Amino acid sequence: MRLLARREHSRLELGRKLAARGYPCPDVEAALDRLEAQGLLSEARFTESLVRQRVQQGHGPLRIIADLRQRGIEDPGSAVEAAQVDWEALAREVYRRRFGGDTPQAPRERARRMRFLQGRGFPPETIRRVMNDVDTT
C-alpha cells in the first residue's frame, strides 16, 4: 500500500518491486489481484499518469511508448494516441527551450540538435519539420 500511496504503478512494476523485497510469487500475485479488484491498482490510471508526466517533461511519443512497454503495458500506442498531443508543437517547444531561436550554421551542430530531439523520442518526420522551420526563420 505504501508503494501505491506515493504514485501509480503498473502491475508488472509493482510485482517486481514486491518480489525484490522477498515476497513469494504466489503471495505477490494474490495481492495484486486483490488490489485490482478493489480498484487500487489500475493499468489505465497508471498509463494516463505516465503519459501526462512524460509529455510535461518534453518527451516524444516513441520514448513514451518505450517507457510504457518497459513497464508491462500491453498496447502503449493507443494510450499515446489517446493523449491527443500535438507532437510537432511539443518538439518545437522542447527545441526552443534547449537551443533558443538561433539557426544552426554548421552541419555538425544541426546533426547534434537533431540527435537531441531523437533522443527525446520524437519521430524522424517531426524532427525534419521542426528543423526545416528553424532553418527558414
N, CA, C and O atoms as a GROMACS GRO file, in nm:
protein
  548
    1MET      N    1   0.083  -0.120   0.000
    1MET     CA    2   0.000   0.000   0.000
    1MET      C    3   0.088   0.126   0.000
    1MET      O    4   0.053   0.226  -0.062
    2ARG      N    5   0.201   0.120   0.070
    2ARG     CA    6   0.288   0.238   0.073
    2ARG      C    7   0.340   0.273  -0.066
    2ARG      O    8   0.353   0.390  -0.100
    3LEU      N    9   0.369   0.172  -0.145
    3LEU     CA   10   0.418   0.197  -0.280
    3LEU      C   11   0.311   0.265  -0.366
    3LEU      O   12   0.342   0.357  -0.442
    4LEU      N   13   0.188   0.221  -0.352
    4LEU     CA   14   0.079   0.281  -0.430
    4LEU      C   15   0.039   0.418  -0.378
    4LEU      O   16  -0.016   0.499  -0.453
    5ALA      N   17   0.067   0.446  -0.253
    5ALA     CA   18   0.032   0.576  -0.196
    5ALA      C   19   0.120   0.686  -0.254
    5ALA      O   20   0.079   0.802  -0.260
    6ARG      N   21   0.241   0.650  -0.296
    6ARG     CA   22   0.333   0.750  -0.349
    6ARG      C   23   0.301   0.789  -0.493
    6ARG      O   24   0.302   0.907  -0.529
    7ARG      N   25   0.273   0.688  -0.576
    7ARG     CA   26   0.241   0.713  -0.717
    7ARG      C   27   0.175   0.589  -0.774
    7ARG      O   28   0.175   0.483  -0.712
    8GLU      N   29   0.119   0.604  -0.894
    8GLU     CA   30   0.060   0.490  -0.963
    8GLU      C   31   0.170   0.396  -1.010
    8GLU      O   32   0.279   0.440  -1.043
    9HIS      N   33   0.142   0.267  -1.011
    9HIS     CA   34   0.234   0.165  -1.061
    9HIS      C   35   0.159   0.073  -1.157
    9HIS      O   36   0.038   0.055  -1.146
   10SER      N   37   0.232   0.016  -1.251
   10SER     CA   38   0.174  -0.088  -1.333
   10SER      C   39   0.179  -0.219  -1.255
   10SER      O   40   0.252  -0.230  -1.156
   11ARG      N   41   0.103  -0.316  -1.298
   11ARG     CA   42   0.102  -0.445  -1.230
   11ARG      C   43   0.242  -0.509  -1.233
   11ARG      O   44   0.289  -0.560  -1.132
   12LEU      N   45   0.306  -0.506  -1.348
   12LEU     CA   46   0.439  -0.564  -1.362
   12LEU      C   47   0.540  -0.494  -1.272
   12LEU      O   48   0.619  -0.559  -1.203
   13GLU      N   49   0.536  -0.364  -1.272
   13GLU     CA   50   0.629  -0.284  -1.192
   13GLU      C   51   0.612  -0.312  -1.042
   13GLU      O   52   0.710  -0.331  -0.971
   14LEU      N   53   0.488  -0.313  -0.996
   14LEU     CA   54   0.462  -0.339  -0.855
   14LEU      C   55   0.500  -0.483  -0.818
   14LEU      O   56   0.554  -0.508  -0.711
   15GLY      N   57   0.471  -0.577  -0.908
   15GLY     CA   58   0.510  -0.716  -0.885
   15GLY      C   59   0.660  -0.732  -0.872
   15GLY      O   60   0.708  -0.806  -0.787
   16ARG      N   61   0.735  -0.663  -0.956
   16ARG     CA   62   0.881  -0.669  -0.950
   16ARG      C   63   0.933  -0.613  -0.818
   16ARG      O   64   1.024  -0.669  -0.757
   17LYS      N   65   0.875  -0.502  -0.775
   17LYS     CA   66   0.920  -0.441  -0.651
   17LYS      C   67   0.893  -0.531  -0.531
   17LYS      O   68   0.976  -0.545  -0.442
   18LEU      N   69   0.776  -0.592  -0.529
   18LEU     CA   70   0.742  -0.682  -0.417
   18LEU      C   71   0.829  -0.807  -0.419
   18LEU      O   72   0.872  -0.854  -0.314
   19ALA      N   73   0.854  -0.862  -0.537
   19ALA     CA   74   0.939  -0.980  -0.548
   19ALA      C   75   1.082  -0.948  -0.504
   19ALA      O   76   1.148  -1.031  -0.442
   20ALA      N   77   1.129  -0.827  -0.538
   20ALA     CA   78   1.263  -0.787  -0.498
   20ALA      C   79   1.275  -0.773  -0.347
   20ALA      O   80   1.385  -0.783  -0.292
   21ARG      N   81   1.164  -0.749  -0.280
   21ARG     CA   82   1.166  -0.738  -0.134
   21ARG      C   83   1.152  -0.873  -0.066
   21ARG      O   84   1.147  -0.881   0.057
   22GLY      N   85   1.147  -0.979  -0.147
   22GLY     CA   86   1.150  -1.114  -0.091
   22GLY      C   87   1.015  -1.181  -0.070
   22GLY      O   88   1.010  -1.287  -0.009
   23TYR      N   89   0.908  -1.122  -0.118
   23TYR     CA   90   0.778  -1.186  -0.103
   23TYR      C   91   0.765  -1.299  -0.204
   23TYR      O   92   0.811  -1.286  -0.317
   24PRO      N   93   0.704  -1.412  -0.166
   24PRO     CA   94   0.689  -1.524  -0.259
   24PRO      C   95   0.594  -1.488  -0.374
   24PRO      O   96   0.500  -1.411  -0.357
   25CYS      N   97   0.622  -1.544  -0.490
   25CYS     CA   98   0.549  -1.513  -0.613
   25CYS      C   99   0.397  -1.537  -0.600
   25CYS      O  100   0.320  -1.452  -0.642
   26PRO      N  101   0.352  -1.650  -0.543
   26PRO     CA  102   0.207  -1.670  -0.531
   26PRO      C  103   0.141  -1.564  -0.442
   26PRO      O  104   0.029  -1.521  -0.470
   27ASP      N  105   0.210  -1.523  -0.337
   27ASP     CA  106   0.154  -1.419  -0.250
   27ASP      C  107   0.147  -1.284  -0.322
   27ASP      O  108   0.052  -1.209  -0.305
   28VAL      N  109   0.248  -1.255  -0.402
   28VAL     CA  110   0.251  -1.130  -0.477
   28VAL      C  111   0.135  -1.127  -0.577
   28VAL      O  112   0.064  -1.027  -0.587
   29GLU      N  113   0.116  -1.237  -0.650
   29GLU     CA  114   0.007  -1.242  -0.748
   29GLU      C  115  -0.129  -1.227  -0.680
   29GLU      O  116  -0.216  -1.156  -0.730
   30ALA      N  117  -0.147  -1.292  -0.567
   30ALA     CA  118  -0.274  -1.281  -0.494
   30ALA      C  119  -0.297  -1.138  -0.446
   30ALA      O  120  -0.409  -1.088  -0.452
   31ALA      N  121  -0.192  -1.074  -0.398
   31ALA     CA  122  -0.205  -0.937  -0.351
   31ALA      C  123  -0.238  -0.842  -0.466
   31ALA      O  124  -0.320  -0.752  -0.451
   32LEU      N  125  -0.173  -0.863  -0.581
   32LEU     CA  126  -0.200  -0.778  -0.697
   32LEU      C  127  -0.344  -0.797  -0.747
   32LEU      O  128  -0.409  -0.701  -0.786
   33ASP      N  129  -0.392  -0.922  -0.744
   33ASP     CA  130  -0.531  -0.948  -0.783
   33ASP      C  131  -0.628  -0.876  -0.691
   33ASP      O  132  -0.726  -0.817  -0.736
   34ARG      N  133  -0.601  -0.881  -0.561
   34ARG     CA  134  -0.688  -0.811  -0.464
   34ARG      C  135  -0.686  -0.660  -0.486
   34ARG      O  136  -0.790  -0.595  -0.482
   35LEU      N  137  -0.568  -0.605  -0.509
   35LEU     CA  138  -0.557  -0.461  -0.532
   35LEU      C  139  -0.633  -0.418  -0.658
   35LEU      O  140  -0.697  -0.313  -0.660
   36GLU      N  141  -0.626  -0.499  -0.762
   36GLU     CA  142  -0.700  -0.468  -0.885
   36GLU      C  143  -0.850  -0.479  -0.861
   36GLU      O  144  -0.927  -0.395  -0.909
   37ALA      N  145  -0.893  -0.580  -0.788
   37ALA     CA  146  -1.036  -0.598  -0.760
   37ALA      C  147  -1.091  -0.482  -0.678
   37ALA      O  148  -1.207  -0.443  -0.695
   38GLN      N  149  -1.009  -0.427  -0.590
   38GLN     CA  150  -1.052  -0.315  -0.507
   38GLN      C  151  -1.038  -0.180  -0.579
   38GLN      O  152  -1.081  -0.077  -0.527
   39GLY      N  153  -0.980  -0.182  -0.698
   39GLY     CA  154  -0.963  -0.058  -0.773
   39GLY      C  155  -0.844   0.025  -0.730
   39GLY      O  156  -0.832   0.141  -0.770
   40LEU      N  157  -0.758  -0.032  -0.650
   40LEU     CA  158  -0.641   0.041  -0.603
   40LEU      C  159  -0.524   0.033  -0.700
   40LEU      O  160  -0.434   0.118  -0.698
   41LEU      N  161  -0.525  -0.068  -0.785
   41LEU     CA  162  -0.423  -0.086  -0.887
   41LEU      C  163  -0.493  -0.085  -1.022
   41LEU      O  164  -0.577  -0.170  -1.050
   42SER      N  165  -0.457   0.014  -1.105
   42SER     CA  166  -0.524   0.028  -1.234
   42SER      C  167  -0.422   0.057  -1.342
   42SER      O  168  -0.350   0.157  -1.336
   43GLU      N  169  -0.417  -0.030  -1.442
   43GLU     CA  170  -0.326  -0.009  -1.555
   43GLU      C  171  -0.365   0.117  -1.632
   43GLU      O  172  -0.277   0.191  -1.677
   44ALA      N  173  -0.494   0.142  -1.649
   44ALA     CA  174  -0.540   0.259  -1.725
   44ALA      C  175  -0.499   0.388  -1.654
   44ALA      O  176  -0.449   0.481  -1.717
   45ARG      N  177  -0.519   0.393  -1.524
   45ARG     CA  178  -0.480   0.511  -1.447
   45ARG      C  179  -0.329   0.533  -1.453
   45ARG      O  180  -0.282   0.645  -1.469
   46PHE      N  181  -0.255   0.424  -1.439
   46PHE     CA  182  -0.109   0.433  -1.446
   46PHE      C  183  -0.064   0.485  -1.582
   46PHE      O  184   0.022   0.572  -1.592
   47THR      N  185  -0.124   0.430  -1.688
   47THR     CA  186  -0.086   0.469  -1.823
   47THR      C  187  -0.113   0.617  -1.847
   47THR      O  188  -0.027   0.689  -1.898
   48GLU      N  189  -0.232   0.664  -1.811
   48GLU     CA  190  -0.266   0.805  -1.828
   48GLU      C  191  -0.170   0.895  -1.750
   48GLU      O  192  -0.125   0.998  -1.801
   49SER      N  193  -0.138   0.854  -1.629
   49SER     CA  194  -0.050   0.932  -1.544
   49SER      C  195   0.090   0.941  -1.604
   49SER      O  196   0.150   1.048  -1.608
   50LEU      N  197   0.143   0.828  -1.650
   50LEU     CA  198   0.278   0.827  -1.706
   50LEU      C  199   0.285   0.907  -1.835
   50LEU      O  200   0.380   0.982  -1.856
   51VAL      N  201   0.186   0.893  -1.921
   51VAL     CA  202   0.185   0.968  -2.047
   51VAL      C  203   0.182   1.118  -2.017
   51VAL      O  204   0.258   1.195  -2.076
   52ARG      N  205   0.094   1.160  -1.929
   52ARG     CA  206   0.082   1.301  -1.894
   52ARG      C  207   0.215   1.355  -1.837
   52ARG      O  208   0.259   1.464  -1.872
   53GLN      N  209   0.277   1.277  -1.749
   53GLN     CA  210   0.404   1.318  -1.688
   53GLN      C  211   0.514   1.331  -1.793
   53GLN      O  212   0.589   1.429  -1.792
   54ARG      N  213   0.524   1.234  -1.882
   54ARG     CA  214   0.631   1.237  -1.983
   54ARG      C  215   0.610   1.351  -2.084
   54ARG      O  216   0.707   1.411  -2.129
   55VAL      N  217   0.485   1.381  -2.118
   55VAL     CA  218   0.458   1.493  -2.208
   55VAL      C  219   0.502   1.623  -2.141
   55VAL      O  220   0.563   1.709  -2.205
   56GLN      N  221   0.472   1.639  -2.013
   56GLN     CA  222   0.513   1.759  -1.941
   56GLN      C  223   0.664   1.771  -1.933
   56GLN      O  224   0.717   1.882  -1.926
   57GLN      N  225   0.734   1.658  -1.933
   57GLN     CA  226   0.880   1.660  -1.930
   57GLN      C  227   0.940   1.684  -2.069
   57GLN      O  228   1.061   1.701  -2.081
   58GLY      N  229   0.857   1.686  -2.173
   58GLY     CA  230   0.904   1.714  -2.308
   58GLY      C  231   0.952   1.592  -2.384
   58GLY      O  232   1.038   1.603  -2.471
   59HIS      N  233   0.898   1.476  -2.352
   59HIS     CA  234   0.935   1.353  -2.422
   59HIS      C  235   0.838   1.329  -2.538
   59HIS      O  236   0.720   1.363  -2.531
   60GLY      N  237   0.891   1.269  -2.644
   60GLY     CA  238   0.811   1.240  -2.762
   60GLY      C  239   0.741   1.106  -2.754
   60GLY      O  240   0.762   1.031  -2.658
   61PRO      N  241   0.660   1.074  -2.854
   61PRO     CA  242   0.578   0.952  -2.850
   61PRO      C  243   0.660   0.823  -2.851
   61PRO      O  244   0.621   0.725  -2.786
   62LEU      N  245   0.771   0.821  -2.922
   62LEU     CA  246   0.850   0.697  -2.927
   62LEU      C  247   0.910   0.664  -2.790
   62LEU      O  248   0.914   0.548  -2.750
   63ARG      N  249   0.956   0.765  -2.721
   63ARG     CA  250   1.013   0.746  -2.587
   63ARG      C  251   0.905   0.703  -2.488
   63ARG      O  252   0.929   0.616  -2.404
   64ILE      N  253   0.789   0.763  -2.497
   64ILE     CA  254   0.679   0.729  -2.406
   64ILE      C  255   0.633   0.586  -2.429
   64ILE      O  256   0.608   0.512  -2.334
   65ILE      N  257   0.622   0.546  -2.555
   65ILE     CA  258   0.583   0.408  -2.587
   65ILE      C  259   0.685   0.310  -2.531
   65ILE      O  260   0.647   0.206  -2.476
   66ALA      N  261   0.813   0.341  -2.544
   66ALA     CA  262   0.917   0.254  -2.490
   66ALA      C  263   0.908   0.244  -2.338
   66ALA      O  264   0.926   0.136  -2.282
   67ASP      N  265   0.881   0.356  -2.272
   67ASP     CA  266   0.866   0.355  -2.125
   67ASP      C  267   0.748   0.269  -2.083
   67ASP      O  268   0.757   0.194  -1.986
   68LEU      N  269   0.637   0.280  -2.156
   68LEU     CA  270   0.518   0.201  -2.122
   68LEU      C  271   0.543   0.051  -2.145
   68LEU      O  272   0.502  -0.032  -2.063
   69ARG      N  273   0.609   0.017  -2.254
   69ARG     CA  274   0.642  -0.124  -2.280
   69ARG      C  275   0.730  -0.181  -2.170
   69ARG      O  276   0.711  -0.294  -2.126
   70GLN      N  277   0.827  -0.103  -2.128
   70GLN     CA  278   0.919  -0.146  -2.023
   70GLN      C  279   0.844  -0.174  -1.893
   70GLN      O  280   0.888  -0.256  -1.812
   71ARG      N  281   0.733  -0.107  -1.873
   71ARG     CA  282   0.656  -0.124  -1.751
   71ARG      C  283   0.541  -0.223  -1.767
   71ARG      O  284   0.456  -0.236  -1.679
   72GLY      N  285   0.539  -0.294  -1.881
   72GLY     CA  286   0.444  -0.403  -1.899
   72GLY      C  287   0.307  -0.365  -1.951
   72GLY      O  288   0.213  -0.442  -1.934
   73ILE      N  289   0.294  -0.250  -2.013
   73ILE     CA  290   0.165  -0.208  -2.068
   73ILE      C  291   0.147  -0.274  -2.204
   73ILE      O  292   0.235  -0.267  -2.290
   74GLU      N  293   0.033  -0.339  -2.222
   74GLU     CA  294   0.006  -0.420  -2.342
   74GLU      C  295   0.003  -0.339  -2.471
   74GLU      O  296   0.073  -0.374  -2.566
   75ASP      N  297  -0.077  -0.232  -2.478
   75ASP     CA  298  -0.094  -0.156  -2.602
   75ASP      C  299  -0.057  -0.010  -2.578
   75ASP      O  300  -0.145   0.075  -2.565
   76PRO      N  301   0.073   0.020  -2.573
   76PRO     CA  302   0.114   0.157  -2.541
   76PRO      C  303   0.081   0.257  -2.652
   76PRO      O  304   0.064   0.376  -2.624
   77GLY      N  305   0.074   0.212  -2.775
   77GLY     CA  306   0.046   0.303  -2.886
   77GLY      C  307  -0.090   0.369  -2.875
   77GLY      O  308  -0.103   0.489  -2.902
   78SER      N  309  -0.190   0.294  -2.836
   78SER     CA  310  -0.324   0.352  -2.825
   78SER      C  311  -0.331   0.451  -2.708
   78SER      O  312  -0.405   0.549  -2.714
   79ALA      N  313  -0.255   0.425  -2.603
   79ALA     CA  314  -0.253   0.518  -2.489
   79ALA      C  315  -0.192   0.651  -2.528
   79ALA      O  316  -0.237   0.757  -2.485
   80VAL      N  317  -0.088   0.645  -2.610
   80VAL     CA  318  -0.023   0.768  -2.655
   80VAL      C  319  -0.114   0.844  -2.751
   80VAL      O  320  -0.121   0.966  -2.745
   81GLU      N  321  -0.183   0.772  -2.838
   81GLU     CA  322  -0.278   0.836  -2.929
   81GLU      C  323  -0.393   0.901  -2.853
   81GLU      O  324  -0.441   1.008  -2.891
   82ALA      N  325  -0.437   0.836  -2.747
   82ALA     CA  326  -0.549   0.888  -2.668
   82ALA      C  327  -0.514   1.019  -2.599
   82ALA      O  328  -0.603   1.096  -2.563
   83ALA      N  329  -0.386   1.045  -2.580
   83ALA     CA  330  -0.344   1.168  -2.514
   83ALA      C  331  -0.370   1.291  -2.600
   83ALA      O  332  -0.378   1.402  -2.548
   84GLN      N  333  -0.382   1.273  -2.730
   84GLN     CA  334  -0.413   1.380  -2.825
   84GLN      C  335  -0.319   1.499  -2.808
   84GLN      O  336  -0.363   1.612  -2.782
   85VAL      N  337  -0.191   1.473  -2.822
   85VAL     CA  338  -0.088   1.575  -2.808
   85VAL      C  339  -0.044   1.620  -2.946
   85VAL      O  340  -0.032   1.537  -3.036
   86ASP      N  341  -0.020   1.747  -2.963
   86ASP     CA  342   0.039   1.798  -3.086
   86ASP      C  343   0.190   1.779  -3.074
   86ASP      O  344   0.260   1.864  -3.018
   87TRP      N  345   0.240   1.668  -3.127
   87TRP     CA  346   0.380   1.630  -3.108
   87TRP      C  347   0.474   1.728  -3.174
   87TRP      O  348   0.584   1.753  -3.124
   88GLU      N  349   0.433   1.784  -3.286
   88GLU     CA  350   0.520   1.880  -3.355
   88GLU      C  351   0.535   2.007  -3.272
   88GLU      O  352   0.645   2.061  -3.260
   89ALA      N  353   0.426   2.055  -3.214
   89ALA     CA  354   0.433   2.174  -3.128
   89ALA      C  355   0.518   2.146  -3.004
   89ALA      O  356   0.594   2.232  -2.960
   90LEU      N  357   0.504   2.027  -2.949
   90LEU     CA  358   0.585   1.991  -2.833
   90LEU      C  359   0.732   1.986  -2.870
   90LEU      O  360   0.817   2.033  -2.795
   91ALA      N  361   0.764   1.929  -2.986
   91ALA     CA  362   0.903   1.921  -3.031
   91ALA      C  363   0.960   2.062  -3.052
   91ALA      O  364   1.076   2.088  -3.017
   92ARG      N  365   0.880   2.152  -3.107
   92ARG     CA  366   0.926   2.290  -3.125
   92ARG      C  367   0.955   2.356  -2.990
   92ARG      O  368   1.056   2.424  -2.974
   93GLU      N  369   0.867   2.334  -2.894
   93GLU     CA  370   0.885   2.392  -2.761
   93GLU      C  371   1.011   2.336  -2.694
   93GLU      O  372   1.088   2.411  -2.634
   94VAL      N  373   1.031   2.206  -2.703
   94VAL     CA  374   1.149   2.142  -2.645
   94VAL      C  375   1.274   2.198  -2.712
   94VAL      O  376   1.372   2.229  -2.645
   95TYR      N  377   1.271   2.211  -2.844
   95TYR     CA  378   1.384   2.267  -2.918
   95TYR      C  379   1.413   2.410  -2.874
   95TYR      O  380   1.528   2.445  -2.847
   96ARG      N  381   1.309   2.490  -2.866
   96ARG     CA  382   1.324   2.631  -2.828
   96ARG      C  383   1.380   2.644  -2.686
   96ARG      O  384   1.466   2.728  -2.661
   97ARG      N  385   1.332   2.561  -2.594
   97ARG     CA  386   1.383   2.566  -2.457
   97ARG      C  387   1.531   2.531  -2.451
   97ARG      O  388   1.607   2.592  -2.375
   98ARG      N  389   1.571   2.434  -2.531
   98ARG     CA  390   1.709   2.386  -2.526
   98ARG      C  391   1.806   2.475  -2.604
   98ARG      O  392   1.916   2.504  -2.557
   99PHE      N  393   1.764   2.519  -2.724
   99PHE     CA  394   1.858   2.586  -2.814
   99PHE      C  395   1.823   2.732  -2.843
   99PHE      O  396   1.900   2.800  -2.911
  100GLY      N  397   1.711   2.779  -2.794
  100GLY     CA  398   1.671   2.915  -2.826
  100GLY      C  399   1.619   2.923  -2.969
  100GLY      O  400   1.574   2.823  -3.025
  101GLY      N  401   1.624   3.041  -3.027
  101GLY     CA  402   1.568   3.058  -3.161
  101GLY      C  403   1.671   3.063  -3.271
  101GLY      O  404   1.636   3.080  -3.388
  102ASP      N  405   1.799   3.048  -3.236
  102ASP     CA  406   1.901   3.061  -3.340
  102ASP      C  407   1.905   2.940  -3.432
  102ASP      O  408   1.870   2.829  -3.393
  103THR      N  409   1.949   2.965  -3.556
  103THR     CA  410   1.960   2.861  -3.658
  103THR      C  411   2.101   2.802  -3.654
  103THR      O  412   2.199   2.877  -3.650
  104PRO      N  413   2.113   2.670  -3.653
  104PRO     CA  414   2.247   2.610  -3.653
  104PRO      C  415   2.317   2.638  -3.787
  104PRO      O  416   2.261   2.614  -3.894
  105GLN      N  417   2.439   2.689  -3.779
  105GLN     CA  418   2.514   2.722  -3.901
  105GLN      C  419   2.588   2.602  -3.958
  105GLN      O  420   2.586   2.579  -4.078
  106ALA      N  421   2.652   2.527  -3.872
  106ALA     CA  422   2.733   2.414  -3.917
  106ALA      C  423   2.649   2.287  -3.926
  106ALA      O  424   2.560   2.266  -3.844
  107PRO      N  425   2.676   2.203  -4.025
  107PRO     CA  426   2.604   2.076  -4.037
  107PRO      C  427   2.621   1.988  -3.913
  107PRO      O  428   2.529   1.915  -3.875
  108ARG      N  429   2.736   1.995  -3.852
  108ARG     CA  430   2.761   1.915  -3.732
  108ARG      C  431   2.669   1.957  -3.617
  108ARG      O  432   2.617   1.873  -3.544
  109GLU      N  433   2.650   2.087  -3.602
  109GLU     CA  434   2.561   2.139  -3.498
  109GLU      C  435   2.416   2.103  -3.528
  109GLU      O  436   2.340   2.069  -3.438
  110ARG      N  437   2.378   2.111  -3.654
  110ARG     CA  438   2.242   2.072  -3.694
  110ARG      C  439   2.217   1.924  -3.661
  110ARG      O  440   2.111   1.889  -3.609
  111ALA      N  441   2.315   1.839  -3.690
  111ALA     CA  442   2.302   1.696  -3.660
  111ALA      C  443   2.293   1.672  -3.510
  111ALA      O  444   2.218   1.585  -3.465
  112ARG      N  445   2.369   1.748  -3.432
  112ARG     CA  446   2.365   1.734  -3.286
  112ARG      C  447   2.226   1.768  -3.232
  112ARG      O  448   2.173   1.700  -3.145
  113ARG      N  449   2.169   1.874  -3.285
  113ARG     CA  450   2.035   1.914  -3.241
  113ARG      C  451   1.929   1.812  -3.282
  113ARG      O  452   1.834   1.786  -3.208
  114MET      N  453   1.947   1.756  -3.400
  114MET     CA  454   1.853   1.652  -3.445
  114MET      C  455   1.864   1.529  -3.355
  114MET      O  456   1.762   1.468  -3.322
  115ARG      N  457   1.985   1.491  -3.316
  115ARG     CA  458   2.004   1.376  -3.226
  115ARG      C  459   1.942   1.402  -3.090
  115ARG      O  460   1.890   1.310  -3.026
  116PHE      N  461   1.946   1.528  -3.045
  116PHE     CA  462   1.883   1.562  -2.918
  116PHE      C  463   1.733   1.533  -2.924
  116PHE      O  464   1.678   1.470  -2.834
  117LEU      N  465   1.667   1.580  -3.030
  117LEU     CA  466   1.523   1.556  -3.044
  117LEU      C  467   1.493   1.408  -3.062
  117LEU      O  468   1.392   1.358  -3.013
  118GLN      N  469   1.581   1.338  -3.132
  118GLN     CA  470   1.563   1.194  -3.149
  118GLN      C  471   1.574   1.123  -3.015
  118GLN      O  472   1.497   1.032  -2.987
  119GLY      N  473   1.668   1.164  -2.933
  119GLY     CA  474   1.684   1.105  -2.800
  119GLY      C  475   1.566   1.132  -2.710
  119GLY      O  476   1.538   1.055  -2.618
  120ARG      N  477   1.496   1.241  -2.735
  120ARG     CA  478   1.376   1.273  -2.660
  120ARG      C  479   1.257   1.189  -2.704
  120ARG      O  480   1.154   1.186  -2.637
  121GLY      N  481   1.271   1.120  -2.818
  121GLY     CA  482   1.166   1.028  -2.861
  121GLY      C  483   1.074   1.081  -2.968
  121GLY      O  484   0.962   1.032  -2.984
  122PHE      N  485   1.118   1.181  -3.042
  122PHE     CA  486   1.035   1.233  -3.150
  122PHE      C  487   1.065   1.158  -3.279
  122PHE      O  488   1.181   1.124  -3.305
  123PRO      N  489   0.963   1.131  -3.360
  123PRO     CA  490   0.984   1.059  -3.486
  123PRO      C  491   1.063   1.144  -3.586
  123PRO      O  492   1.062   1.266  -3.579
  124PRO      N  493   1.132   1.077  -3.679
  124PRO     CA  494   1.216   1.149  -3.776
  124PRO      C  495   1.141   1.254  -3.858
  124PRO      O  496   1.195   1.361  -3.886
  125GLU      N  497   1.017   1.225  -3.898
  125GLU     CA  498   0.945   1.324  -3.980
  125GLU      C  499   0.916   1.450  -3.901
  125GLU      O  500   0.921   1.560  -3.956
  126THR      N  501   0.884   1.437  -3.773
  126THR     CA  502   0.860   1.553  -3.688
  126THR      C  503   0.989   1.634  -3.671
  126THR      O  504   0.987   1.757  -3.676
  127ILE      N  505   1.099   1.564  -3.651
  127ILE     CA  506   1.228   1.632  -3.636
  127ILE      C  507   1.263   1.709  -3.762
  127ILE      O  508   1.310   1.823  -3.754
  128ARG      N  509   1.241   1.649  -3.878
  128ARG     CA  510   1.270   1.717  -4.004
  128ARG      C  511   1.186   1.844  -4.019
  128ARG      O  512   1.238   1.948  -4.059
  129ARG      N  513   1.057   1.836  -3.987
  129ARG     CA  514   0.972   1.954  -3.998
  129ARG      C  515   1.016   2.065  -3.904
  129ARG      O  516   1.020   2.182  -3.942
  130VAL      N  517   1.050   2.028  -3.781
  130VAL     CA  518   1.096   2.128  -3.684
  130VAL      C  519   1.226   2.191  -3.731
  130VAL      O  520   1.241   2.313  -3.727
  131MET      N  521   1.320   2.110  -3.777
  131MET     CA  522   1.449   2.164  -3.822
  131MET      C  523   1.433   2.248  -3.948
  131MET      O  524   1.502   2.349  -3.964
  132ASN      N  525   1.345   2.209  -4.038
  132ASN     CA  526   1.322   2.289  -4.159
  132ASN      C  527   1.261   2.424  -4.124
  132ASN      O  528   1.294   2.526  -4.185
  133ASP      N  529   1.172   2.427  -4.026
  133ASP     CA  530   1.113   2.553  -3.982
  133ASP      C  531   1.218   2.643  -3.917
  133ASP      O  532   1.217   2.764  -3.936
  134VAL      N  533   1.308   2.583  -3.842
  134VAL     CA  534   1.416   2.660  -3.778
  134VAL      C  535   1.507   2.719  -3.885
  134VAL      O  536   1.551   2.834  -3.874
  135ASP      N  537   1.535   2.641  -3.989
  135ASP     CA  538   1.624   2.688  -4.095
  135ASP      C  539   1.564   2.802  -4.177
  135ASP      O  540   1.637   2.887  -4.228
  136THR      N  541   1.432   2.806  -4.188
  136THR     CA  542   1.367   2.909  -4.271
  136THR      C  543   1.337   3.036  -4.193
  136THR      O  544   1.304   3.139  -4.252
  137THR      N  545   1.348   3.031  -4.060
  137THR     CA  546   1.317   3.152  -3.981
  137THR      C  547   1.438   3.236  -3.959
  137THR      O  548   1.430   3.340  -3.894
   0.00000   0.00000   0.00000
